[in-house]
């Protein structure tokens, strides 16, 4: 069941210059600067369209991974490359990145 209170989400922003190491947002929230860890291999796909339809791109990427011998090996990343430009919100560009490792499966497609 979908429980929005159980989501563990991080939001990032590309910094172009040095800033403070942290900013207190509220009593319970502290915004900190950190570098994303390097990932050896990522399966990626660029979703163009509505943000609310990105689950379809995740499904396509997961199907490709399964058919080509890859499995997820950590938390994924979404990079919002372009915000929606209209009220229809159908021009968003999101790069979906999933860390992966190879696995052996006898029925793989090449």
C-alpha positions as CSV (number, residue, x, y, z in Angstrom):
1,X,0.0,0.0,0.0
2,X,1.3,3.5,-0.8
3,X,2.1,5.4,2.3
4,X,3.5,8.9,1.7
5,X,4.7,9.2,5.3
6,X,7.0,6.2,4.7
7,X,8.9,7.7,1.7
8,X,12.6,8.3,2.1
9,X,13.5,11.0,-0.4
10,X,16.4,13.3,-0.9
11,X,16.3,16.4,-3.1
12,X,19.5,17.7,-4.6
13,X,20.6,20.8,-6.5
14,X,23.7,21.2,-8.5
15,X,25.9,23.9,-6.8
16,X,28.0,26.1,-9.0
17,X,29.9,27.7,-6.2
18,X,30.7,27.1,-2.5
19,X,28.0,27.7,0.0
20,X,27.4,27.0,3.7
21,X,27.8,23.4,4.7
22,X,24.3,23.4,6.2
23,X,21.1,25.5,6.5
24,X,18.5,25.0,9.3
25,X,15.1,24.8,7.6
26,X,13.1,24.2,10.8
27,X,13.6,22.7,14.2
28,X,13.4,19.2,12.7
29,X,14.9,19.8,9.3
30,X,18.5,20.5,8.4
31,X,19.6,20.9,4.8
32,X,23.2,19.7,4.3
33,X,25.6,19.8,1.4
34,X,27.0,16.5,0.3
35,X,28.4,14.8,-2.8
36,X,26.6,11.9,-4.3
37,X,28.6,8.7,-4.1
38,X,30.1,7.4,-7.3
39,X,28.2,4.4,-8.9
40,X,30.1,2.0,-11.1
41,X,27.3,1.1,-13.4
42,X,23.9,2.7,-13.9
43,X,21.0,1.8,-16.2
44,X,19.5,5.1,-17.4
45,X,16.6,6.3,-19.4
46,X,15.3,9.7,-20.3
47,X,11.6,10.3,-19.7
48,X,10.0,13.1,-21.7
49,X,6.4,13.9,-20.8
50,X,4.3,14.4,-17.7
51,X,6.1,13.8,-14.4
52,X,3.1,11.8,-13.2
53,X,3.7,9.3,-16.1
54,X,7.3,8.6,-15.2
55,X,6.3,5.3,-13.7
56,X,5.9,4.0,-17.2
57,X,9.5,4.8,-18.0
58,X,10.5,3.0,-14.8
59,X,8.6,0.0,-16.0
60,X,10.3,0.1,-19.4
61,X,13.8,0.4,-17.8
62,X,13.1,-2.4,-15.4
63,X,11.9,-4.7,-18.2
64,X,15.0,-3.9,-20.2
65,X,17.2,-4.6,-17.2
66,X,15.5,-7.9,-16.6
67,X,15.9,-9.0,-20.2
68,X,19.5,-8.0,-20.4
69,X,20.8,-9.5,-17.1
70,X,20.9,-6.5,-14.8
71,X,19.4,-6.1,-11.3
72,X,19.2,-3.0,-9.1
73,X,21.9,-2.7,-6.5
74,X,21.0,0.5,-4.6
75,X,18.8,3.6,-4.5
76,X,17.9,5.2,-7.8
77,X,18.1,8.8,-8.8
78,X,15.8,11.1,-10.8
79,X,17.5,14.1,-12.4
80,X,15.0,16.8,-13.5
81,X,16.6,18.2,-16.6
82,X,13.7,20.4,-17.7
83,X,10.7,21.6,-15.7
84,X,7.3,21.4,-17.4
85,X,6.9,24.5,-19.5
86,X,3.1,24.6,-19.9
87,X,0.0,24.0,-17.9
88,X,-0.3,20.6,-19.5
89,X,3.0,19.7,-17.8
90,X,3.9,17.3,-20.7
91,X,7.3,18.7,-21.5
92,X,9.2,17.6,-18.4
93,X,12.6,15.8,-19.1
94,X,13.7,13.5,-16.4
95,X,16.8,11.2,-16.4
96,X,16.1,8.1,-14.4
97,X,19.2,6.4,-13.1
98,X,19.3,3.0,-11.4
99,X,22.5,1.5,-10.0
100,X,22.8,-2.0,-11.3
101,X,24.9,-5.2,-11.2
102,X,25.0,-8.2,-13.6
103,X,23.3,-11.4,-12.7
104,X,23.3,-14.8,-14.4
105,X,19.9,-16.0,-15.6
106,X,19.6,-19.0,-18.1
107,X,16.7,-17.5,-20.1
108,X,18.1,-14.0,-20.8
109,X,17.5,-12.3,-24.1
110,X,20.6,-10.7,-25.7
